[in-house]
Amino acid sequence: MKFLAKWRVRKPAEDAETPYVSERFGVRSLHIGSDTTQSAMRLARPNDLELSYTRSMMGFLLFVPTPAEVLMIGLGGGSVAKFVYHRLPEARVRVVEVSPQVVSIARQYFHVPEDDARFEVIVTDGADYVARKDVSADVMMVDGYDADAHAEELCSPAFYAACRQRLKARGVLVVNLWGGDKLFTTLLQRIEAAFPDGTLCLPAERPGNVIVFAFRDKPEPFPWKALSARAKSLEKDLGLEFERFAENLRKMNRYNEESVYP
């Protein structure tokens, strides 16, 4: 794919699968089959998280602060993958992406690193990979949108059930949903059915995206004091708005003055 000059935007592809890249005001963006931004990278800070929903996805650290194995379904421009790789040095990161073209673009234009002992990109179907019994992770992150909607194979009841089976004890599934999707309620209900021990929803600061945290094992209620202390520490270490994440858990979940309840 030929990348066009700064400030110019390549015309959207005629199908819902062809990726293209745009650049504007120092931010490079990935699109797949439409003008919708799938991923974005600020050129001056290529390993930071530019989009609010990607920062919100990192809210899983409030519940699993030291994951050893992180599995991501969907690479896009690799923003979250890069952040975890560079900022959580104890974590091994595996990313499953169905499109070899997306992988090529991510590495050529979005600074996604080559494979090493801690980082691996696997080109295969995400649903098929999660169905394998030899796969496991402490945290699974699913961001499986195409041009306009969640990829069907990455939001079925069977897929979410397989995700729960692949999680290690106390593991968490992290799913990016779009609040404006006509299937939002259906997808949330599917996740809740596959994870009967509890879920929490975190609306991203920019209206639209809702991040769902689904717990493999039933957790105790999360006390606000403990969440606040952990959020302050994470915010200091990683530079993301974790205190706001903790506060925003009040918007879509059961809570009282002491705790929030999955």
C-alpha contacts under 8 A as a table, 3 or more apart, distances in Angstrom:
res1	aa1	res2	aa2	distance
1	M	20	Y	7.85
1	M	105	I	7.97
3	F	21	V	6.82
4	L	8	R	6.30
4	L	9	V	7.02
4	L	10	R	6.73
4	L	22	S	7.67
5	A	8	R	5.73
6	K	23	E	5.86
6	K	24	R	6.93
7	W	22	S	7.77
7	W	23	E	5.64
7	W	24	R	5.04
7	W	25	F	7.35
8	R	22	S	6.83
8	R	23	E	6.70
8	R	24	R	7.56
9	V	21	V	7.34
9	V	22	S	4.81
9	V	23	E	6.69
10	R	20	Y	6.77
10	R	21	V	6.76
10	R	22	S	6.30
12	P	20	Y	7.12
12	P	33	G	5.99
12	P	34	S	5.44
12	P	35	D	6.41
13	A	16	A	7.27
13	A	18	T	5.82
13	A	19	P	7.30
13	A	20	Y	7.43
13	A	32	I	7.78
13	A	33	G	5.01
13	A	34	S	6.75
14	E	18	T	7.81
14	E	33	G	6.72
15	D	18	T	6.23
15	D	33	G	5.53
16	A	32	I	6.51
16	A	33	G	4.09
16	A	34	S	6.92
16	A	146	D	6.80
16	A	147	A	5.31
16	A	148	D	7.99
17	E	32	I	5.73
17	E	33	G	5.24
17	E	146	D	6.85
17	E	147	A	7.05
18	T	32	I	5.53
18	T	33	G	5.16
19	P	30	L	6.95
19	P	31	H	5.51
19	P	32	I	4.08
19	P	33	G	5.93
19	P	101	Q	7.72
19	P	102	V	6.78
20	Y	30	L	6.03
20	Y	31	H	5.35
20	Y	32	I	6.29
20	Y	33	G	7.59
21	V	28	R	7.09
21	V	29	S	5.68
21	V	30	L	4.79
21	V	31	H	6.15
22	S	28	R	5.80
22	S	29	S	5.28
22	S	30	L	6.65
22	S	31	H	7.81
23	E	26	G	6.78
23	E	27	V	5.62
23	E	28	R	4.28
23	E	29	S	6.11
24	R	27	V	5.38
24	R	28	R	6.53
26	G	42	R	5.87
26	G	43	L	5.75
26	G	44	A	7.42
27	V	40	A	6.52
27	V	41	M	5.51
27	V	42	R	4.34
27	V	43	L	5.93
28	R	40	A	5.60
28	R	41	M	5.21
28	R	42	R	6.30
28	R	43	L	6.86
28	R	110	F	7.92
29	S	37	T	6.25
29	S	38	Q	7.28
29	S	39	S	5.59
29	S	40	A	4.25
29	S	41	M	6.39
29	S	77	G	7.81
30	L	37	T	5.94
30	L	38	Q	5.52
30	L	39	S	5.14
30	L	40	A	6.33
30	L	76	G	7.22
30	L	77	G	6.23
31	H	34	S	6.13
31	H	35	D	6.06
31	H	36	T	5.92
31	H	37	T	5.17
31	H	38	Q	5.37
31	H	39	S	7.30
31	H	147	A	7.75
32	I	35	D	7.71
32	I	36	T	7.49
32	I	37	T	7.97
32	I	38	Q	6.98
32	I	146	D	6.40
32	I	147	A	5.44
33	G	146	D	7.61
33	G	147	A	5.19
34	S	147	A	5.47
34	S	148	D	7.72
36	T	147	A	6.90
36	T	148	D	7.84
37	T	40	A	7.07
38	Q	76	G	6.47
38	Q	77	G	7.49
38	Q	145	Y	8.00
39	S	51	L	7.52
39	S	76	G	6.06
39	S	77	G	5.16
39	S	78	G	7.49
39	S	79	S	6.88
40	A	50	E	6.05
40	A	51	L	6.66
40	A	77	G	6.86
40	A	79	S	7.26
41	M	45	R	7.45
41	M	46	P	5.60
41	M	47	N	7.70
41	M	48	D	7.48
41	M	49	L	7.26
41	M	50	E	5.95
41	M	77	G	7.89
41	M	79	S	7.09
41	M	110	F	6.83
42	R	45	R	5.37
42	R	46	P	5.59
42	R	48	D	7.60
42	R	50	E	6.50
43	L	46	P	5.34
45	R	48	D	5.66
46	P	110	F	7.31
46	P	111	H	7.01
47	N	79	S	6.93
47	N	82	K	5.98
47	N	83	F	5.74
47	N	86	H	7.53
48	D	79	S	7.33
48	D	83	F	6.41
49	L	52	S	7.53
49	L	54	T	6.26
49	L	55	R	5.91
49	L	79	S	6.07
49	L	80	V	6.97
49	L	83	F	7.10
50	E	54	T	7.56
50	E	55	R	7.77
51	L	54	T	5.56
51	L	55	R	6.68
52	S	55	R	5.13
52	S	56	S	6.21
52	S	204	A	6.16
52	S	205	E	6.21
52	S	206	R	6.26
53	Y	56	S	4.92
53	Y	57	M	6.22
53	Y	176	N	7.72
53	Y	204	A	5.28
53	Y	205	E	7.48
53	Y	206	R	7.47
53	Y	209	N	6.15
53	Y	210	V	7.71
53	Y	211	I	7.53
54	T	57	M	5.10
54	T	58	M	6.89
54	T	79	S	7.48
54	T	80	V	6.32
55	R	58	M	5.43
55	R	59	G	7.36
55	R	240	L	6.74
55	R	241	E	7.90
56	S	59	G	5.31
56	S	202	L	7.35
56	S	203	P	7.90
56	S	204	A	5.80
56	S	205	E	8.00
56	S	211	I	6.88
56	S	245	F	6.85
57	M	60	F	6.54
57	M	174	V	6.80
57	M	175	V	7.83
57	M	176	N	7.30
57	M	211	I	6.17
58	M	61	L	6.11
59	G	62	L	5.70
59	G	63	F	7.86
59	G	242	F	6.78
59	G	245	F	6.55
60	F	63	F	5.48
60	F	64	V	6.02
60	F	65	P	7.62
60	F	172	V	7.44
60	F	174	V	7.13
60	F	213	F	6.98
61	L	64	V	4.84
61	L	65	P	4.42
61	L	66	T	7.40
61	L	234	L	7.96
62	L	65	P	6.08
62	L	227	L	6.58
62	L	230	R	6.50
62	L	231	A	6.63
62	L	242	F	7.99
62	L	246	A	7.97
64	V	67	P	6.16
64	V	139	V	7.84
64	V	171	G	7.46
64	V	172	V	7.50
66	T	90	E	7.68
66	T	91	A	7.69
67	P	70	V	6.72
67	P	90	E	7.69
67	P	91	A	5.94
67	P	138	D	5.70
67	P	139	V	6.72
68	A	90	E	6.25
68	A	91	A	4.43
68	A	92	R	5.99
68	A	137	A	7.86
68	A	138	D	6.57
69	E	91	A	5.64
69	E	92	R	4.99
69	E	93	V	6.27
69	E	94	R	7.91
69	E	136	S	7.85
69	E	137	A	4.91
69	E	138	D	5.30
69	E	139	V	6.62
70	V	91	A	6.71
70	V	92	R	6.12
70	V	93	V	4.99
70	V	94	R	6.36
70	V	137	A	5.70
70	V	138	D	6.09
70	V	139	V	4.92
70	V	140	M	5.91
70	V	141	M	7.65
71	L	93	V	6.05
71	L	94	R	4.93
71	L	95	V	5.91
71	L	96	V	7.76
71	L	137	A	6.06
71	L	139	V	6.30
71	L	140	M	4.75
71	L	141	M	6.25
72	M	75	L	7.30
72	M	81	A	7.57
72	M	93	V	7.66
72	M	94	R	6.21
72	M	95	V	4.64
72	M	96	V	6.16
72	M	140	M	5.70
72	M	141	M	4.62
72	M	142	V	5.95
72	M	143	D	7.90
73	I	95	V	5.96
73	I	96	V	4.94
73	I	97	E	6.46
73	I	126	G	5.82
73	I	140	M	7.62
73	I	141	M	6.13
73	I	142	V	4.84
73	I	143	D	6.34
73	I	144	G	6.82
74	G	95	V	6.80
74	G	96	V	5.81
74	G	97	E	4.95
74	G	98	V	7.55
74	G	126	G	7.49
74	G	142	V	6.51
74	G	143	D	5.57
74	G	144	G	5.55
75	L	78	G	5.11
75	L	81	A	7.40
75	L	95	V	6.32
75	L	96	V	6.78
75	L	97	E	5.53
75	L	102	V	7.60
75	L	103	V	7.25
75	L	106	A	7.98
76	G	79	S	7.76
76	G	102	V	6.49
76	G	103	V	7.73
76	G	106	A	6.93
77	G	102	V	7.65
77	G	105	I	7.64
77	G	106	A	4.86
77	G	110	F	5.89
77	G	112	V	7.63
78	G	81	A	5.09
78	G	82	K	5.94
78	G	106	A	6.36
78	G	110	F	7.10
78	G	112	V	6.04
79	S	82	K	5.36
79	S	83	F	6.24
80	V	83	F	5.04
80	V	84	V	6.15
81	A	84	V	5.37
81	A	85	Y	6.08
81	A	93	V	7.16
81	A	95	V	7.37
81	A	112	V	7.96
82	K	85	Y	5.02
82	K	86	H	6.01
82	K	112	V	6.38
82	K	113	P	7.68
83	F	86	H	5.33
83	F	87	R	5.69
83	F	88	L	7.74
84	V	87	R	5.32
84	V	88	L	5.20
84	V	89	P	7.76
84	V	91	A	7.50
84	V	93	V	7.46
85	Y	88	L	5.85
85	Y	89	P	6.33
85	Y	91	A	7.12
85	Y	92	R	7.50
85	Y	93	V	6.54
85	Y	118	R	7.59
85	Y	119	F	7.03
86	H	89	P	6.26
87	R	238	L	7.13
88	L	91	A	5.68
89	P	92	R	7.97
91	A	118	R	7.16
92	R	117	A	7.85
92	R	118	R	4.54
92	R	119	F	6.11
93	V	118	R	5.97
93	V	119	F	4.86
93	V	120	E	6.40
94	R	119	F	5.91
94	R	120	E	4.85
94	R	121	V	5.89
94	R	122	I	7.30
95	V	120	E	6.23
95	V	121	V	4.71
95	V	122	I	6.01
96	V	121	V	5.92
96	V	122	I	4.78
96	V	123	V	5.91
96	V	124	T	6.38
96	V	125	D	7.34
96	V	126	G	5.84
96	V	129	Y	7.79
97	E	100	P	7.38
97	E	102	V	7.74
97	E	103	V	7.19
97	E	121	V	7.21
97	E	122	I	6.27
97	E	123	V	5.06
97	E	124	T	5.96
97	E	125	D	6.82
97	E	126	G	6.65
98	V	123	V	5.32
98	V	124	T	4.67
98	V	125	D	4.87
98	V	126	G	6.64
99	S	102	V	5.31
99	S	103	V	6.61
99	S	123	V	6.67
99	S	124	T	7.62
100	P	103	V	5.04
100	P	104	S	6.21
100	P	123	V	6.24
101	Q	104	S	5.05
101	Q	105	I	6.20
102	V	105	I	5.14
102	V	106	A	5.99
103	V	106	A	5.10
103	V	107	R	6.24
103	V	121	V	7.95
103	V	123	V	7.96
104	S	107	R	5.34
104	S	108	Q	6.07
105	I	108	Q	5.04
105	I	109	Y	5.67
105	I	110	F	7.20
106	A	109	Y	5.57
106	A	110	F	4.81
106	A	111	H	6.68
106	A	112	V	5.72
107	R	110	F	5.72
107	R	111	H	5.33
107	R	112	V	4.55
107	R	113	P	6.49
107	R	114	E	7.57
108	Q	111	H	6.56
108	Q	112	V	7.71
113	P	119	F	7.93
114	E	119	F	7.62
114	E	120	E	7.61
115	D	118	R	7.64
115	D	119	F	5.18
115	D	120	E	4.73
115	D	121	V	6.71
116	D	119	F	5.21
116	D	120	E	6.57
117	A	120	E	7.80
124	T	128	D	7.74
124	T	129	Y	7.14
125	D	128	D	5.39
125	D	129	Y	6.25
126	G	129	Y	5.06
126	G	130	V	6.21
126	G	154	L	7.22
127	A	130	V	5.26
127	A	131	A	6.28
127	A	153	E	6.15
127	A	154	L	6.04
127	A	159	F	6.24
128	D	131	A	5.17
128	D	132	R	6.87
129	Y	132	R	5.52
129	Y	135	V	7.66
130	V	133	K	7.88
130	V	135	V	6.73
130	V	159	F	7.53
130	V	162	A	6.25
130	V	163	C	6.33
130	V	166	R	6.97
131	A	159	F	7.63
131	A	162	A	5.77
131	A	163	C	7.92
132	R	135	V	5.79
133	K	136	S	7.94
133	K	166	R	7.24
135	V	166	R	5.96
136	S	166	R	4.63
136	S	167	L	5.51
136	S	168	K	6.30
137	A	140	M	6.41
137	A	166	R	6.50
137	A	167	L	5.15
137	A	168	K	5.77
137	A	171	G	7.30
138	D	167	L	5.78
138	D	168	K	5.31
138	D	169	A	7.51
138	D	170	R	7.42
138	D	171	G	4.63
138	D	172	V	6.63
139	V	167	L	6.95
139	V	171	G	5.64
139	V	172	V	5.06
139	V	173	L	5.87
139	V	174	V	7.36
140	M	163	C	7.53
140	M	167	L	7.37
140	M	172	V	6.52
140	M	173	L	4.79
140	M	174	V	5.99
141	M	173	L	6.01
141	M	174	V	4.60
141	M	175	V	5.94
142	V	154	L	7.88
142	V	173	L	7.71
142	V	174	V	6.13
142	V	175	V	4.84
142	V	176	N	6.45
143	D	175	V	6.24
143	D	176	N	5.36
143	D	177	L	7.91
144	G	150	H	5.69
144	G	151	A	5.63
144	G	154	L	6.24
144	G	176	N	7.94
145	Y	148	D	7.07
145	Y	149	A	5.50
145	Y	150	H	4.25
145	Y	151	A	5.38
146	D	149	A	5.76
146	D	150	H	6.28
146	D	151	A	6.06
149	A	181	D	7.19
150	H	154	L	7.20
150	H	155	C	6.93
150	H	177	L	7.94
151	A	154	L	5.46
151	A	155	C	6.77
152	E	155	C	5.52
152	E	156	S	6.50
153	E	156	S	5.95
153	E	159	F	7.09
154	L	159	F	6.09
154	L	160	Y	7.86
155	C	159	F	6.21
155	C	160	Y	6.71
155	C	187	L	6.70
156	S	159	F	5.12
156	S	160	Y	6.46
156	S	190	R	7.44
157	P	160	Y	5.32
157	P	161	A	6.14
157	P	190	R	5.62
157	P	191	I	7.44
157	P	194	A	6.96
158	A	161	A	5.07
158	A	162	A	6.14
159	F	162	A	5.08
159	F	163	C	6.26
160	Y	163	C	4.96
160	Y	164	R	6.49
160	Y	190	R	7.33
160	Y	191	I	6.13
160	Y	194	A	5.89
161	A	164	R	5.29
161	A	165	Q	6.51
161	A	194	A	5.02
161	A	195	F	7.67
162	A	165	Q	5.01
162	A	166	R	6.29
163	C	166	R	5.18
163	C	167	L	6.49
163	C	173	L	7.21
164	R	167	L	5.38
164	R	173	L	7.45
164	R	194	A	7.11
164	R	195	F	6.92
164	R	216	R	5.83
167	L	170	R	7.89
167	L	171	G	5.26
167	L	172	V	7.02
167	L	173	L	7.75
167	L	216	R	6.74
168	K	171	G	5.17
168	K	216	R	7.84
169	A	216	R	6.97
169	A	217	D	6.86
170	R	215	F	6.94
170	R	216	R	6.00
170	R	217	D	5.54
170	R	219	P	7.97
171	G	215	F	6.25
171	G	216	R	5.58
171	G	217	D	7.39
172	V	213	F	6.36
172	V	214	A	5.51
172	V	215	F	4.75
172	V	216	R	6.09
173	L	212	V	7.80
173	L	213	F	5.68
173	L	214	A	4.99
173	L	215	F	6.56
173	L	216	R	7.77
174	V	211	I	6.78
174	V	212	V	5.66
174	V	213	F	4.83
174	V	214	A	6.57
175	V	211	I	5.66
175	V	212	V	5.12
175	V	213	F	6.73
176	N	209	N	6.77
176	N	210	V	6.13
176	N	211	I	4.75
176	N	212	V	6.54
177	L	181	D	7.95
177	L	184	F	6.92
177	L	209	N	5.73
177	L	210	V	5.20
177	L	211	I	6.07
177	L	212	V	7.37
178	W	181	D	5.45
178	W	184	F	6.70
178	W	208	G	5.66
178	W	209	N	4.57
178	W	210	V	6.04
179	G	184	F	5.90
179	G	208	G	4.98
179	G	209	N	5.62
179	G	210	V	6.13
180	G	184	F	7.03
180	G	208	G	6.30
181	D	184	F	5.11
182	K	185	T	7.65
183	L	186	T	5.11
183	L	187	L	6.02
184	F	187	L	5.23
184	F	188	L	6.14
185	T	188	L	5.14
185	T	189	Q	6.10
186	T	189	Q	5.13
186	T	190	R	6.24
187	L	190	R	5.01
187	L	191	I	6.36
188	L	191	I	5.17
188	L	192	E	6.20
188	L	212	V	7.93
189	Q	192	E	4.99
189	Q	193	A	6.04
190	R	193	A	5.09
190	R	194	A	6.23
191	I	194	A	5.15
191	I	195	F	6.05
191	I	214	A	7.23
192	E	195	F	5.03
192	E	196	P	5.82
192	E	198	G	7.06
192	E	199	T	6.46
192	E	214	A	7.47
193	A	196	P	5.61
195	F	198	G	6.07
195	F	199	T	7.12
195	F	214	A	6.11
195	F	215	F	6.43
195	F	216	R	6.28
196	P	199	T	7.97
197	D	215	F	6.35
197	D	216	R	6.65
197	D	217	D	5.73
197	D	218	K	4.41
197	D	219	P	7.48
197	D	262	P	7.78
198	G	214	A	6.12
198	G	215	F	5.61
198	G	216	R	7.88
198	G	217	D	7.81
198	G	218	K	6.18
198	G	219	P	7.49
198	G	262	P	4.60
199	T	212	V	6.80
199	T	213	F	5.45
199	T	214	A	4.33
199	T	215	F	6.07
199	T	262	P	4.95
200	L	212	V	5.79
200	L	213	F	5.15
200	L	214	A	6.61
200	L	249	L	7.49
200	L	252	M	7.78
200	L	253	N	6.28
200	L	261	Y	7.83
200	L	262	P	5.35
201	C	210	V	6.49
201	C	211	I	5.70
201	C	212	V	4.58
201	C	213	F	6.32
201	C	249	L	6.72
201	C	252	M	5.92
201	C	253	N	6.54
202	L	210	V	5.62
202	L	211	I	5.00
202	L	212	V	6.31
202	L	213	F	7.92
202	L	245	F	7.12
202	L	248	N	6.31
202	L	249	L	5.48
202	L	251	K	7.71
202	L	252	M	7.05
203	P	207	P	7.29
203	P	208	G	7.59
203	P	209	N	6.14
203	P	210	V	4.30
203	P	211	I	6.13
203	P	248	N	6.81
203	P	249	L	7.74
203	P	251	K	7.61
203	P	252	M	7.67
204	A	207	P	6.29
204	A	208	G	7.16
204	A	209	N	5.50
204	A	210	V	5.79
204	A	211	I	7.04
206	R	209	N	7.32
215	F	218	K	6.60
215	F	219	P	7.36
219	P	222	F	7.98
219	P	262	P	7.40
220	E	261	Y	7.73
221	P	259	S	5.85
221	P	260	V	5.77
221	P	261	Y	4.80
221	P	262	P	6.70
222	F	226	A	7.30
222	F	227	L	6.86
222	F	259	S	5.21
222	F	260	V	5.34
222	F	261	Y	6.53
223	P	226	A	5.43
223	P	227	L	6.26
223	P	258	E	5.66
223	P	259	S	4.06
223	P	260	V	6.52
224	W	227	L	5.01
224	W	228	S	5.84
224	W	246	A	7.97
224	W	257	E	7.77
224	W	258	E	5.96
224	W	259	S	5.21
224	W	260	V	7.07
225	K	228	S	5.13
225	K	229	A	6.20
225	K	258	E	7.83
226	A	229	A	5.20
226	A	230	R	6.17
227	L	230	R	5.17
227	L	231	A	5.89
227	L	246	A	6.53
228	S	231	A	4.98
228	S	232	K	6.17
228	S	243	E	6.40
228	S	246	A	6.76
229	A	232	K	5.28
229	A	233	S	6.41
230	R	233	S	5.17
230	R	234	L	6.12
231	A	234	L	5.11
231	A	235	E	5.92
231	A	242	F	4.83
231	A	243	E	5.01
231	A	246	A	6.89
232	K	235	E	5.14
232	K	236	K	6.23
232	K	242	F	6.91
232	K	243	E	6.13
233	S	236	K	5.23
233	S	237	D	6.25
234	L	237	D	5.04
234	L	238	L	5.74
234	L	239	G	7.49
234	L	240	L	7.56
234	L	242	F	6.58
235	E	238	L	5.40
235	E	239	G	4.93
235	E	240	L	5.19
235	E	241	E	5.88
235	E	242	F	5.40
235	E	243	E	7.09
236	K	239	G	5.73
236	K	240	L	7.99
241	E	244	R	5.44
241	E	245	F	6.45
242	F	245	F	4.78
242	F	246	A	6.21
243	E	246	A	5.20
243	E	247	E	6.32
244	R	247	E	5.00
244	R	248	N	5.98
245	F	248	N	5.08
245	F	249	L	6.53
246	A	249	L	5.45
246	A	250	R	7.82
247	E	250	R	5.95
248	N	251	K	5.53
249	L	252	M	6.36
249	L	253	N	6.32
249	L	260	V	7.50
250	R	253	N	5.84
250	R	254	R	7.38
250	R	255	Y	6.64
250	R	260	V	7.32
253	N	260	V	7.01
253	N	261	Y	6.93
253	N	262	P	7.34
254	R	260	V	5.99
254	R	261	Y	5.40
254	R	262	P	7.36
255	Y	258	E	7.63
255	Y	259	S	5.66
255	Y	260	V	4.14
255	Y	261	Y	5.67
256	N	259	S	5.60
256	N	260	V	6.53
